[in-house]
């Protein structure tokens, strides 16, 4: 789990409710989505329309290839890869300004 250690060590709790698919942690300027149950829809929704998302990527991806994000009236929708890169837990890094 060293690849995801950034999302755990020195991070704090999230202001968001725990979603069905996992949980969140935070650091200044970053929100981490810990996905334990890969959504069948292939999408995650973050209900925070005030958040200004800069970049979203899989934390395990050294190249930080951006994931597709869509701003909606209710917040943000992140389109995930078809299959989970890690069956135990995949972490999505969300760089954002509040």
Biopython code that builds the backbone (N, CA, C, O; Angstrom):
import numpy as np
from Bio.PDB.StructureBuilder import StructureBuilder

atoms = [
    (1, "UNK", "N", (0.810, -1.202, 0.000)),
    (1, "UNK", "CA", (0.000, 0.000, 0.000)),
    (1, "UNK", "C", (0.851, 1.262, 0.000)),
    (1, "UNK", "O", (0.322, 2.363, 0.155)),
    (2, "UNK", "N", (2.142, 1.120, -0.169)),
    (2, "UNK", "CA", (3.021, 2.285, -0.184)),
    (2, "UNK", "C", (2.599, 3.281, -1.253)),
    (2, "UNK", "O", (2.746, 4.491, -1.076)),
    (3, "UNK", "N", (2.076, 2.774, -2.358)),
    (3, "UNK", "CA", (1.671, 3.652, -3.451)),
    (3, "UNK", "C", (0.575, 4.627, -3.009)),
    (3, "UNK", "O", (0.468, 5.723, -3.559)),
    (4, "UNK", "N", (-0.229, 4.244, -2.035)),
    (4, "UNK", "CA", (-1.315, 5.100, -1.561)),
    (4, "UNK", "C", (-1.003, 5.814, -0.251)),
    (4, "UNK", "O", (-1.878, 6.462, 0.321)),
    (5, "UNK", "N", (0.224, 5.703, 0.226)),
    (5, "UNK", "CA", (0.560, 6.254, 1.546)),
    (5, "UNK", "C", (0.352, 7.765, 1.632)),
    (5, "UNK", "O", (0.030, 8.288, 2.699)),
    (6, "UNK", "N", (0.533, 8.460, 0.527)),
    (6, "UNK", "CA", (0.313, 9.918, 0.516)),
    (6, "UNK", "C", (-1.096, 10.269, 0.972)),
    (6, "UNK", "O", (-1.312, 11.305, 1.602)),
    (7, "UNK", "N", (-2.051, 9.405, 0.655)),
    (7, "UNK", "CA", (-3.452, 9.687, 0.979)),
    (7, "UNK", "C", (-3.811, 9.366, 2.426)),
    (7, "UNK", "O", (-4.913, 9.670, 2.883)),
    (8, "UNK", "N", (-2.867, 8.744, 3.146)),
    (8, "UNK", "CA", (-3.141, 8.325, 4.523)),
    (8, "UNK", "C", (-2.282, 9.089, 5.524)),
    (8, "UNK", "O", (-2.807, 9.710, 6.447)),
    (9, "UNK", "N", (-0.968, 9.046, 5.345)),
    (9, "UNK", "CA", (-0.043, 9.674, 6.293)),
    (9, "UNK", "C", (-0.129, 11.199, 6.223)),
    (9, "UNK", "O", (0.086, 11.795, 5.167)),
    (10, "UNK", "N", (-0.441, 11.810, 7.344)),
    (10, "UNK", "CA", (-0.538, 13.258, 7.414)),
    (10, "UNK", "C", (-1.834, 13.819, 6.872)),
    (10, "UNK", "O", (-1.994, 15.037, 6.784)),
    (11, "UNK", "N", (-2.762, 12.951, 6.507)),
    (11, "UNK", "CA", (-4.040, 13.432, 5.988)),
    (11, "UNK", "C", (-5.055, 13.513, 7.119)),
    (11, "UNK", "O", (-4.863, 12.949, 8.197)),
    (12, "UNK", "N", (-6.124, 14.219, 6.848)),
    (12, "UNK", "CA", (-7.165, 14.396, 7.847)),
    (12, "UNK", "C", (-8.504, 13.918, 7.338)),
    (12, "UNK", "O", (-8.620, 13.458, 6.202)),
    (13, "UNK", "N", (-9.514, 14.028, 8.179)),
    (13, "UNK", "CA", (-10.853, 13.609, 7.773)),
    (13, "UNK", "C", (-11.434, 14.562, 6.734)),
    (13, "UNK", "O", (-10.983, 15.698, 6.581)),
    (14, "UNK", "N", (-12.419, 14.081, 6.046)),
    (14, "UNK", "CA", (-13.075, 14.860, 5.007)),
    (14, "UNK", "C", (-14.356, 15.491, 5.547)),
    (14, "UNK", "O", (-14.971, 14.953, 6.468)),
    (15, "UNK", "N", (-14.760, 16.622, 4.983)),
    (15, "UNK", "CA", (-16.032, 17.217, 5.385)),
    (15, "UNK", "C", (-17.231, 16.522, 4.736)),
    (15, "UNK", "O", (-18.379, 16.839, 5.050)),
    (16, "UNK", "N", (-16.966, 15.581, 3.836)),
    (16, "UNK", "CA", (-18.036, 14.905, 3.101)),
    (16, "UNK", "C", (-18.502, 13.652, 3.825)),
    (16, "UNK", "O", (-17.732, 13.006, 4.536)),
    (17, "UNK", "N", (-19.763, 13.322, 3.637)),
    (17, "UNK", "CA", (-20.297, 12.081, 4.190)),
    (17, "UNK", "C", (-19.644, 10.902, 3.484)),
    (17, "UNK", "O", (-19.201, 11.021, 2.342)),
    (18, "UNK", "N", (-19.586, 9.765, 4.168)),
    (18, "UNK", "CA", (-18.964, 8.580, 3.604)),
    (18, "UNK", "C", (-19.865, 8.010, 2.497)),
    (18, "UNK", "O", (-21.015, 7.657, 2.757)),
    (19, "UNK", "N", (-19.347, 7.920, 1.273)),
    (19, "UNK", "CA", (-20.144, 7.381, 0.172)),
    (19, "UNK", "C", (-20.222, 5.850, 0.236)),
    (19, "UNK", "O", (-19.477, 5.213, 0.981)),
    (20, "UNK", "N", (-21.126, 5.274, -0.549)),
    (20, "UNK", "CA", (-21.295, 3.819, -0.596)),
    (20, "UNK", "C", (-20.041, 3.102, -1.080)),
    (20, "UNK", "O", (-19.783, 1.970, -0.671)),
    (21, "UNK", "N", (-19.270, 3.733, -1.933)),
    (21, "UNK", "CA", (-18.128, 3.074, -2.564)),
    (21, "UNK", "C", (-16.837, 3.157, -1.753)),
    (21, "UNK", "O", (-15.867, 2.483, -2.098)),
    (22, "UNK", "N", (-16.790, 3.953, -0.696)),
    (22, "UNK", "CA", (-15.534, 4.070, 0.056)),
    (22, "UNK", "C", (-15.551, 5.202, 1.052)),
    (22, "UNK", "O", (-16.502, 5.362, 1.816)),
    (23, "UNK", "N", (-14.479, 5.996, 1.037)),
    (23, "UNK", "CA", (-14.372, 7.138, 1.955)),
    (23, "UNK", "C", (-13.380, 8.158, 1.403)),
    (23, "UNK", "O", (-12.699, 7.901, 0.410)),
    (24, "UNK", "N", (-13.307, 9.308, 2.053)),
    (24, "UNK", "CA", (-12.406, 10.384, 1.652)),
    (24, "UNK", "C", (-11.407, 10.688, 2.766)),
    (24, "UNK", "O", (-11.688, 10.482, 3.947)),
    (25, "UNK", "N", (-10.235, 11.183, 2.366)),
    (25, "UNK", "CA", (-9.303, 11.837, 3.280)),
    (25, "UNK", "C", (-8.865, 13.131, 2.595)),
    (25, "UNK", "O", (-9.070, 13.302, 1.393)),
    (26, "UNK", "N", (-8.262, 14.037, 3.362)),
    (26, "UNK", "CA", (-7.867, 15.322, 2.791)),
    (26, "UNK", "C", (-6.489, 15.765, 3.272)),
    (26, "UNK", "O", (-6.006, 15.369, 4.333)),
    (27, "UNK", "N", (-5.887, 16.599, 2.444)),
    (27, "UNK", "CA", (-4.695, 17.382, 2.769)),
    (27, "UNK", "C", (-4.937, 18.739, 2.129)),
    (27, "UNK", "O", (-5.805, 18.855, 1.264)),
    (28, "UNK", "N", (-4.205, 19.759, 2.522)),
    (28, "UNK", "CA", (-4.413, 21.063, 1.894)),
    (28, "UNK", "C", (-4.288, 20.968, 0.365)),
    (28, "UNK", "O", (-3.269, 20.524, -0.164)),
    (29, "UNK", "N", (-5.339, 21.391, -0.320)),
    (29, "UNK", "CA", (-5.340, 21.393, -1.778)),
    (29, "UNK", "C", (-5.631, 20.055, -2.426)),
    (29, "UNK", "O", (-5.638, 19.957, -3.653)),
    (30, "UNK", "N", (-5.875, 19.005, -1.622)),
    (30, "UNK", "CA", (-6.148, 17.681, -2.191)),
    (30, "UNK", "C", (-7.247, 16.959, -1.426)),
    (30, "UNK", "O", (-7.352, 17.036, -0.202)),
    (31, "UNK", "N", (-8.051, 16.262, -2.198)),
    (31, "UNK", "CA", (-9.055, 15.357, -1.661)),
    (31, "UNK", "C", (-8.719, 13.985, -2.228)),
    (31, "UNK", "O", (-8.447, 13.852, -3.421)),
    (32, "UNK", "N", (-8.736, 12.972, -1.384)),
    (32, "UNK", "CA", (-8.450, 11.607, -1.827)),
    (32, "UNK", "C", (-9.718, 10.779, -1.704)),
    (32, "UNK", "O", (-10.333, 10.728, -0.638)),
    (33, "UNK", "N", (-10.106, 10.132, -2.791)),
    (33, "UNK", "CA", (-11.253, 9.231, -2.787)),
    (33, "UNK", "C", (-10.716, 7.810, -2.727)),
    (33, "UNK", "O", (-10.088, 7.333, -3.672)),
    (34, "UNK", "N", (-10.964, 7.140, -1.615)),
    (34, "UNK", "CA", (-10.527, 5.756, -1.415)),
    (34, "UNK", "C", (-11.674, 4.861, -1.871)),
    (34, "UNK", "O", (-12.700, 4.769, -1.197)),
    (35, "UNK", "N", (-11.502, 4.204, -3.011)),
    (35, "UNK", "CA", (-12.578, 3.413, -3.605)),
    (35, "UNK", "C", (-12.376, 1.940, -3.247)),
    (35, "UNK", "O", (-11.448, 1.294, -3.735)),
    (36, "UNK", "N", (-13.251, 1.422, -2.392)),
    (36, "UNK", "CA", (-13.207, 0.021, -1.985)),
    (36, "UNK", "C", (-14.190, -0.819, -2.793)),
    (36, "UNK", "O", (-13.983, -2.019, -2.975)),
    (37, "UNK", "N", (-15.253, -0.193, -3.273)),
    (37, "UNK", "CA", (-16.290, -0.876, -4.054)),
    (37, "UNK", "C", (-16.451, -0.119, -5.371)),
    (37, "UNK", "O", (-17.103, 0.924, -5.424)),
    (38, "UNK", "N", (-15.844, -0.661, -6.437)),
    (38, "UNK", "CA", (-15.835, -0.002, -7.737)),
    (38, "UNK", "C", (-17.263, 0.189, -8.233)),
    (38, "UNK", "O", (-17.995, -0.792, -8.358)),
    (39, "UNK", "N", (-17.681, 1.415, -8.517)),
    (39, "UNK", "CA", (-19.053, 1.667, -8.971)),
    (39, "UNK", "C", (-19.330, 1.021, -10.333)),
    (39, "UNK", "O", (-18.547, 1.165, -11.272)),
    (40, "UNK", "N", (-20.444, 0.318, -10.422)),
    (40, "UNK", "CA", (-20.831, -0.321, -11.689)),
    (40, "UNK", "C", (-21.068, 0.713, -12.775)),
    (40, "UNK", "O", (-20.884, 0.434, -13.960)),
    (41, "UNK", "N", (-21.477, 1.906, -12.370)),
    (41, "UNK", "CA", (-21.736, 2.980, -13.338)),
    (41, "UNK", "C", (-20.451, 3.516, -13.959)),
    (41, "UNK", "O", (-20.481, 4.156, -15.010)),
    (42, "UNK", "N", (-19.310, 3.247, -13.296)),
    (42, "UNK", "CA", (-18.037, 3.776, -13.777)),
    (42, "UNK", "C", (-17.840, 5.247, -13.447)),
    (42, "UNK", "O", (-16.967, 5.905, -14.014)),
    (43, "UNK", "N", (-18.654, 5.764, -12.527)),
    (43, "UNK", "CA", (-18.570, 7.185, -12.191)),
    (43, "UNK", "C", (-18.636, 7.394, -10.679)),
    (43, "UNK", "O", (-19.320, 6.666, -9.959)),
    (44, "UNK", "N", (-17.910, 8.402, -10.225)),
    (44, "UNK", "CA", (-17.993, 8.865, -8.837)),
    (44, "UNK", "C", (-18.551, 10.277, -8.868)),
    (44, "UNK", "O", (-18.236, 11.055, -9.769)),
    (45, "UNK", "N", (-19.368, 10.604, -7.900)),
    (45, "UNK", "CA", (-19.910, 11.951, -7.805)),
    (45, "UNK", "C", (-19.479, 12.569, -6.482)),
    (45, "UNK", "O", (-19.601, 11.954, -5.422)),
    (46, "UNK", "N", (-18.978, 13.784, -6.561)),
    (46, "UNK", "CA", (-18.619, 14.544, -5.369)),
    (46, "UNK", "C", (-19.594, 15.713, -5.291)),
    (46, "UNK", "O", (-19.578, 16.607, -6.137)),
    (47, "UNK", "N", (-20.432, 15.695, -4.280)),
    (47, "UNK", "CA", (-21.489, 16.694, -4.147)),
    (47, "UNK", "C", (-20.954, 17.957, -3.483)),
    (47, "UNK", "O", (-21.238, 18.234, -2.318)),
    (48, "UNK", "N", (-20.181, 18.710, -4.240)),
    (48, "UNK", "CA", (-19.646, 19.982, -3.742)),
    (48, "UNK", "C", (-19.498, 20.935, -4.924)),
    (48, "UNK", "O", (-18.423, 21.027, -5.517)),
    (49, "UNK", "N", (-20.575, 21.644, -5.270)),
    (49, "UNK", "CA", (-20.508, 22.540, -6.420)),
    (49, "UNK", "C", (-19.539, 23.704, -6.244)),
    (49, "UNK", "O", (-19.149, 24.327, -7.231)),
    (50, "UNK", "N", (-19.140, 24.013, -5.005)),
    (50, "UNK", "CA", (-18.209, 25.121, -4.768)),
    (50, "UNK", "C", (-16.756, 24.727, -5.025)),
    (50, "UNK", "O", (-15.903, 25.598, -5.198)),
    (51, "UNK", "N", (-16.465, 23.433, -5.051)),
    (51, "UNK", "CA", (-15.089, 22.979, -5.258)),
    (51, "UNK", "C", (-14.621, 23.326, -6.675)),
    (51, "UNK", "O", (-15.356, 23.143, -7.645)),
    (52, "UNK", "N", (-13.399, 23.826, -6.775)),
    (52, "UNK", "CA", (-12.796, 24.146, -8.069)),
    (52, "UNK", "C", (-11.730, 23.090, -8.369)),
    (52, "UNK", "O", (-10.585, 23.210, -7.932)),
    (53, "UNK", "N", (-12.114, 22.066, -9.110)),
    (53, "UNK", "CA", (-11.221, 20.947, -9.417)),
    (53, "UNK", "C", (-10.185, 21.375, -10.448)),
    (53, "UNK", "O", (-10.520, 21.952, -11.483)),
    (54, "UNK", "N", (-8.919, 21.085, -10.150)),
    (54, "UNK", "CA", (-7.815, 21.391, -11.058)),
    (54, "UNK", "C", (-7.394, 20.160, -11.857)),
    (54, "UNK", "O", (-7.191, 20.234, -13.069)),
    (55, "UNK", "N", (-7.266, 19.016, -11.155)),
    (55, "UNK", "CA", (-6.792, 17.795, -11.798)),
    (55, "UNK", "C", (-7.249, 16.599, -10.981)),
    (55, "UNK", "O", (-7.292, 16.651, -9.752)),
    (56, "UNK", "N", (-7.594, 15.508, -11.684)),
    (56, "UNK", "CA", (-8.017, 14.267, -11.044)),
    (56, "UNK", "C", (-7.262, 13.126, -11.703)),
    (56, "UNK", "O", (-7.208, 13.038, -12.929)),
    (57, "UNK", "N", (-6.671, 12.239, -10.881)),
    (57, "UNK", "CA", (-5.890, 11.124, -11.421)),
    (57, "UNK", "C", (-5.816, 9.999, -10.400)),
    (57, "UNK", "O", (-6.085, 10.196, -9.215)),
    (58, "UNK", "N", (-5.447, 8.813, -10.881)),
    (58, "UNK", "CA", (-5.226, 7.680, -9.986)),
    (58, "UNK", "C", (-3.922, 7.919, -9.244)),
    (58, "UNK", "O", (-2.903, 8.204, -9.872)),
    (59, "UNK", "N", (-3.933, 7.810, -7.938)),
    (59, "UNK", "CA", (-2.730, 8.067, -7.153)),
    (59, "UNK", "C", (-1.602, 7.104, -7.527)),
    (59, "UNK", "O", (-0.430, 7.470, -7.435)),
    (60, "UNK", "N", (-1.931, 5.897, -7.941)),
    (60, "UNK", "CA", (-0.924, 4.900, -8.316)),
    (60, "UNK", "C", (-0.298, 5.179, -9.685)),
    (60, "UNK", "O", (0.682, 4.531, -10.052)),
    (61, "UNK", "N", (-0.840, 6.118, -10.433)),
    (61, "UNK", "CA", (-0.338, 6.443, -11.773)),
    (61, "UNK", "C", (0.782, 7.478, -11.662)),
    (61, "UNK", "O", (0.527, 8.655, -11.407)),
    (62, "UNK", "N", (2.012, 7.032, -11.854)),
    (62, "UNK", "CA", (3.173, 7.929, -11.742)),
    (62, "UNK", "C", (3.103, 9.073, -12.751)),
    (62, "UNK", "O", (3.650, 10.148, -12.504)),
    (63, "UNK", "N", (2.433, 8.852, -13.891)),
    (63, "UNK", "CA", (2.311, 9.903, -14.915)),
    (63, "UNK", "C", (1.191, 10.892, -14.611)),
    (63, "UNK", "O", (1.081, 11.933, -15.258)),
    (64, "UNK", "N", (0.360, 10.564, -13.623)),
    (64, "UNK", "CA", (-0.775, 11.411, -13.236)),
    (64, "UNK", "C", (-1.674, 11.734, -14.431)),
    (64, "UNK", "O", (-2.077, 12.879, -14.637)),
    (65, "UNK", "N", (-1.974, 10.700, -15.207)),
    (65, "UNK", "CA", (-2.852, 10.857, -16.363)),
    (65, "UNK", "C", (-4.222, 11.329, -15.878)),
    (65, "UNK", "O", (-4.843, 10.666, -15.049)),
    (66, "UNK", "N", (-4.697, 12.463, -16.383)),
    (66, "UNK", "CA", (-5.973, 12.999, -15.895)),
    (66, "UNK", "C", (-7.154, 12.077, -16.210)),
    (66, "UNK", "O", (-7.235, 11.490, -17.289)),
    (67, "UNK", "N", (-8.055, 11.969, -15.251)),
    (67, "UNK", "CA", (-9.325, 11.290, -15.471)),
    (67, "UNK", "C", (-10.329, 12.345, -15.916)),
    (67, "UNK", "O", (-10.218, 13.516, -15.554)),
    (68, "UNK", "N", (-11.299, 11.920, -16.696)),
    (68, "UNK", "CA", (-12.316, 12.849, -17.173)),
    (68, "UNK", "C", (-13.197, 13.296, -16.011)),
    (68, "UNK", "O", (-13.680, 12.477, -15.229)),
    (69, "UNK", "N", (-13.395, 14.597, -15.912)),
    (69, "UNK", "CA", (-14.278, 15.158, -14.888)),
    (69, "UNK", "C", (-15.297, 16.065, -15.559)),
    (69, "UNK", "O", (-15.012, 16.717, -16.563)),
    (70, "UNK", "N", (-16.480, 16.090, -14.984)),
    (70, "UNK", "CA", (-17.551, 16.925, -15.510)),
    (70, "UNK", "C", (-18.164, 17.709, -14.362)),
    (70, "UNK", "O", (-18.550, 17.134, -13.344)),
    (71, "UNK", "N", (-18.252, 19.015, -14.527)),
    (71, "UNK", "CA", (-18.905, 19.879, -13.531)),
    (71, "UNK", "C", (-20.402, 19.764, -13.748)),
    (71, "UNK", "O", (-20.889, 19.890, -14.871)),
    (72, "UNK", "N", (-21.125, 19.524, -12.670)),
    (72, "UNK", "CA", (-22.577, 19.444, -12.731)),
    (72, "UNK", "C", (-23.172, 20.477, -11.775)),
    (72, "UNK", "O", (-22.451, 21.140, -11.031)),
    (73, "UNK", "N", (-24.463, 20.599, -11.808)),
    (73, "UNK", "CA", (-25.150, 21.530, -10.907)),
    (73, "UNK", "C", (-24.921, 21.150, -9.446)),
    (73, "UNK", "O", (-24.869, 22.017, -8.574)),
    (74, "UNK", "N", (-24.784, 19.846, -9.185)),
    (74, "UNK", "CA", (-24.647, 19.353, -7.814)),
    (74, "UNK", "C", (-23.212, 19.150, -7.363)),
    (74, "UNK", "O", (-22.978, 18.880, -6.185)),
    (75, "UNK", "N", (-22.243, 19.273, -8.263)),
    (75, "UNK", "CA", (-20.846, 19.051, -7.896)),
    (75, "UNK", "C", (-20.010, 18.600, -9.075)),
    (75, "UNK", "O", (-19.958, 19.268, -10.108)),
    (76, "UNK", "N", (-19.349, 17.448, -8.909)),
    (76, "UNK", "CA", (-18.433, 16.939, -9.929)),
    (76, "UNK", "C", (-18.668, 15.450, -10.149)),
    (76, "UNK", "O", (-18.941, 14.706, -9.206)),
    (77, "UNK", "N", (-18.558, 15.023, -11.413)),
    (77, "UNK", "CA", (-18.617, 13.606, -11.752)),
    (77, "UNK", "C", (-17.277, 13.218, -12.336)),
    (77, "UNK", "O", (-16.765, 13.884, -13.236)),
    (78, "UNK", "N", (-16.703, 12.131, -11.820)),
    (78, "UNK", "CA", (-15.420, 11.613, -12.287)),
    (78, "UNK", "C", (-15.686, 10.310, -13.021)),
    (78, "UNK", "O", (-16.314, 9.403, -12.475)),
    (79, "UNK", "N", (-15.208, 10.213, -14.261)),
    (79, "UNK", "CA", (-15.330, 8.981, -15.031)),
    (79, "UNK", "C", (-14.123, 8.108, -14.736)),
    (79, "UNK", "O", (-12.980, 8.525, -14.924)),
    (80, "UNK", "N", (-14.385, 6.899, -14.274)),
    (80, "UNK", "CA", (-13.338, 5.971, -13.858)),
    (80, "UNK", "C", (-12.934, 5.032, -14.990)),
    (80, "UNK", "O", (-13.679, 4.878, -15.958)),
    (81, "UNK", "N", (-11.761, 4.402, -14.882)),
    (81, "UNK", "CA", (-11.405, 3.342, -15.828)),
    (81, "UNK", "C", (-12.438, 2.209, -15.716)),
    (81, "UNK", "O", (-13.128, 2.091, -14.703)),
    (82, "UNK", "N", (-12.537, 1.380, -16.760)),
    (82, "UNK", "CA", (-13.533, 0.307, -16.765)),
    (82, "UNK", "C", (-13.331, -0.698, -15.639)),
    (82, "UNK", "O", (-14.299, -1.207, -15.073)),
    (83, "UNK", "N", (-12.079, -0.983, -15.315)),
    (83, "UNK", "CA", (-11.797, -1.937, -14.243)),
    (83, "UNK", "C", (-10.918, -1.276, -13.193)),
    (83, "UNK", "O", (-10.144, -0.365, -13.485)),
    (84, "UNK", "N", (-11.056, -1.754, -11.980)),
    (84, "UNK", "CA", (-10.267, -1.197, -10.889)),
    (84, "UNK", "C", (-8.806, -1.617, -10.999)),
    (84, "UNK", "O", (-8.522, -2.796, -11.210)),
    (85, "UNK", "N", (-7.886, -0.688, -10.861)),
    (85, "UNK", "CA", (-6.468, -1.041, -10.900)),
    (85, "UNK", "C", (-6.032, -1.878, -9.699)),
    (85, "UNK", "O", (-5.060, -2.627, -9.794)),
    (86, "UNK", "N", (-6.731, -1.763, -8.581)),
    (86, "UNK", "CA", (-6.380, -2.496, -7.365)),
    (86, "UNK", "C", (-7.674, -2.970, -6.710)),
    (86, "UNK", "O", (-8.489, -2.154, -6.279)),
    (87, "UNK", "N", (-7.861, -4.271, -6.636)),
    (87, "UNK", "CA", (-9.109, -4.827, -6.110)),
    (87, "UNK", "C", (-9.352, -4.456, -4.649)),
    (87, "UNK", "O", (-10.503, -4.344, -4.226)),
    (88, "UNK", "N", (-8.292, -4.266, -3.878)),
    (88, "UNK", "CA", (-8.454, -3.940, -2.454)),
    (88, "UNK", "C", (-8.873, -2.488, -2.253)),
    (88, "UNK", "O", (-9.846, -2.212, -1.551)),
    (89, "UNK", "N", (-8.146, -1.565, -2.864)),
    (89, "UNK", "CA", (-8.450, -0.140, -2.716)),
    (89, "UNK", "C", (-7.725, 0.653, -3.789)),
    (89, "UNK", "O", (-6.508, 0.545, -3.940)),
    (90, "UNK", "N", (-8.467, 1.436, -4.520)),
    (90, "UNK", "CA", (-7.899, 2.348, -5.499)),
    (90, "UNK", "C", (-8.111, 3.756, -4.966)),
    (90, "UNK", "O", (-9.204, 4.093, -4.513)),
    (91, "UNK", "N", (-7.068, 4.578, -5.019)),
    (91, "UNK", "CA", (-7.184, 5.946, -4.518)),
    (91, "UNK", "C", (-7.139, 6.913, -5.694)),
    (91, "UNK", "O", (-6.265, 6.834, -6.557)),
    (92, "UNK", "N", (-8.090, 7.815, -5.703)),
    (92, "UNK", "CA", (-8.159, 8.852, -6.722)),
    (92, "UNK", "C", (-7.786, 10.167, -6.056)),
    (92, "UNK", "O", (-8.391, 10.567, -5.062)),
    (93, "UNK", "N", (-6.787, 10.833, -6.612)),
    (93, "UNK", "CA", (-6.337, 12.126, -6.096)),
    (93, "UNK", "C", (-7.082, 13.228, -6.834)),
    (93, "UNK", "O", (-7.166, 13.221, -8.062)),
    (94, "UNK", "N", (-7.614, 14.160, -6.084)),
    (94, "UNK", "CA", (-8.355, 15.284, -6.643)),
    (94, "UNK", "C", (-7.677, 16.556, -6.157)),
    (94, "UNK", "O", (-7.766, 16.910, -4.981)),
    (95, "UNK", "N", (-7.001, 17.237, -7.067)),
    (95, "UNK", "CA", (-6.366, 18.509, -6.734)),
    (95, "UNK", "C", (-7.414, 19.593, -6.935)),
    (95, "UNK", "O", (-7.974, 19.729, -8.023)),
    (96, "UNK", "N", (-7.678, 20.364, -5.882)),
    (96, "UNK", "CA", (-8.767, 21.331, -5.966)),
    (96, "UNK", "C", (-8.557, 22.496, -5.015)),
    (96, "UNK", "O", (-7.845, 22.398, -4.016)),
    (97, "UNK", "N", (-9.200, 23.599, -5.361)),
    (97, "UNK", "CA", (-9.287, 24.762, -4.491)),
    (97, "UNK", "C", (-10.714, 24.809, -3.987)),
    (97, "UNK", "O", (-11.647, 24.474, -4.717)),
    (98, "UNK", "N", (-10.884, 25.212, -2.772)),
    (98, "UNK", "CA", (-12.226, 25.290, -2.196)),
    (98, "UNK", "C", (-12.822, 26.625, -2.482)),
    (98, "UNK", "O", (-13.955, 26.894, -2.081)),
]
sb = StructureBuilder()
sb.init_structure("model")
sb.init_model(0)
sb.init_chain("A")
sb.init_seg("    ")
for serial, (resi, resn, name, xyz) in enumerate(atoms, 1):
    if name == "N":
        sb.init_residue(resn, " ", resi, " ")
    sb.init_atom(name, np.array(xyz, "f"), 0.0, 1.0, " ", f" {name:<3s}", serial, name[0])
structure = sb.get_structure()
